Amino acid sequence: MKNPGKMLFEVLNHLFKKPATVNYPFDGSKMPKGFRGKILFHPEKCIGCQLCVRDCPSNAIKIIKIADKQFEAQIDLGKCIYCGQCVDSCLKKAIEITSDFELAQLDPTKLKITVKGEPPTTPPPNQPNNA
Amino acid sequence: MSGPEDFKIPLGPQHPALKEPESFSIALKGEKILGVDIRLGYNHRGIEKACESKSYLQAVYLIERICGICSHTHSTCFVQGVEELAGLQVPKRATYIRMIIGELERVHSHLLWLGVAGHEIGFDTLLMYSWRDREVVMDILAMVTGNRVNYGINAIGGVRRDISQEQIKDILAALKTLRERTLYYIEIASKETTIIERLSGVGILLPADAIKLNAVGPTARASGVDIDIRRDDPYAAYSEVEFKVITDNHNDVYGRTVVRMKELLESYNIIEQALAKLPEGPIAVRAPRKVPAGEVLSRYEAPRGEDLHYIKANGTEFPERVKVRAPTLANVQAVKKMLEDRYLADLPIVVAAIDPCFSCTDRLIEVKDLDQGETKILDWQKLQQLSIKYNQQRGLDFTAAGKRLQRLMEK
């Protein structure tokens, strides 16, 4: 049977329902566990094997030797495609993935972050959220 | 073809009816379409060439970004080809996970299409509801793979993430909701007069034309052509699950809607079977960095039709050549046929009905004129001449400056 306005009942029904959208950023801004967001570098675990640099599809990470057995990572969040390949490539689990996705910046220089090993007790200044 | 009452209008590259930049030049007589001239190439990004400078491992991520909607399609197609070249035996569990993600992708793509089709015919209520329901499958994909689009689940030799028992429970719960909603949409499509009247008899593609123009996927199946790579040339674990290939004899946009809606139900069946049968074991094997020389052609049934990847390896870490034939390229010629003797107002829905994905398709630029019917291939010098002529017409003349530059260079 052909019936015009077949969806009318459904539409009227929705007048009494909560909206399907979430009130971002006030609530519902959490991503599921295992979401691939910003990467987190642990300088104390890094052995400087450069495997992450070799496998990165977008040349977003650089590992630089600053002293004997001490390495710093320069991560360009503007270049990073958040694929998480560096996390898979790392043999020492020195790179970890976080579900932080709110990375927009007005100043492009803030997208380039450097993670150093020292001093180990205080968090790096550019990474207030995840360190 | 041109007469006093003929009129030629350009639709696109920027047009509200098209979601991607693509140009249609339409010859009109009154409201009737006499001929359509399709120009692809506005989205050419040089991905194939870029692949040649990336290692196989990096190329998977690049290939994945050919398309946002069917990203798993392209990465699986590429990865399957490389695995065949390298002679890798992919673990059973990995092939099942690939198939599950592939079907979830088909579900989200078809629901997206339903919304777009609803929007093109001015039925925006359908767009809102189908896209809300699509969020269910998007959330599942984000939970299982770690991202809503560009899932990054494929690696050469297997998959990167496993599916846990809790995730299986969540997927099954989501499938229950989705099946309920899909049955509701099928009921809407078969009873709502607005949809039936608007879509029936629009964009007719007869079976003989579908075969002649090499249509693939739901476009061909809605014309009664029984083709499906999942059944005809099984990859992943499709040979171990049971499903029907949906065909329809309406030959029009309405048939394409019916095929896609029924395919959704088949996809839910495949996912449920796969989750029930999911074998234990490892999810990946170690892949070598260097792939032995050889060439391979890989096929995959994307939500839009058959996707083809050709890979040539030369024994190094980098592929020598990668060629992608996305399903829209196969279907876009059929659009011309579908629009013959139809009205201009049908164009958006007919184009939308093949579920076009132009950024997948744009691989080469060929300039073709409808009037002259001849192909122009422009090399660098001709392009330069053309630009000089164009600028001269606008009143800019660089010849004096050019001569001065040449004199300086000679000195």
Boltz contact constraints between the chains, C-beta under 6 A:
constraints:
  - contact:
      token1: [A, 2]
      token2: [B, 193]
      max_distance: 6.0
  - contact:
      token1: [A, 3]
      token2: [B, 191]
      max_distance: 6.0
  - contact:
      token1: [A, 4]
      token2: [B, 193]
      max_distance: 6.0
  - contact:
      token1: [A, 6]
      token2: [B, 188]
      max_distance: 6.0
  - contact:
      token1: [A, 6]
      token2: [B, 191]
      max_distance: 6.0
  - contact:
      token1: [A, 6]
      token2: [B, 192]
      max_distance: 6.0
  - contact:
      token1: [A, 7]
      token2: [B, 125]
      max_distance: 6.0
  - contact:
      token1: [A, 20]
      token2: [B, 132]
      max_distance: 6.0
  - contact:
      token1: [A, 32]
      token2: [B, 142]
      max_distance: 6.0
  - contact:
      token1: [A, 32]
      token2: [B, 143]
      max_distance: 6.0
  - contact:
      token1: [A, 34]
      token2: [B, 146]
      max_distance: 6.0
  - contact:
      token1: [A, 35]
      token2: [B, 146]
      max_distance: 6.0
  - contact:
      token1: [A, 36]
      token2: [B, 146]
      max_distance: 6.0
  - contact:
      token1: [A, 36]
      token2: [B, 147]
      max_distance: 6.0
  - contact:
      token1: [A, 55]
      token2: [B, 57]
      max_distance: 6.0
  - contact:
      token1: [A, 57]
      token2: [B, 58]
      max_distance: 6.0
  - contact:
      token1: [A, 57]
      token2: [B, 61]
      max_distance: 6.0
  - contact:
      token1: [A, 83]
      token2: [B, 61]
      max_distance: 6.0
  - contact:
      token1: [A, 83]
      token2: [B, 152]
      max_distance: 6.0
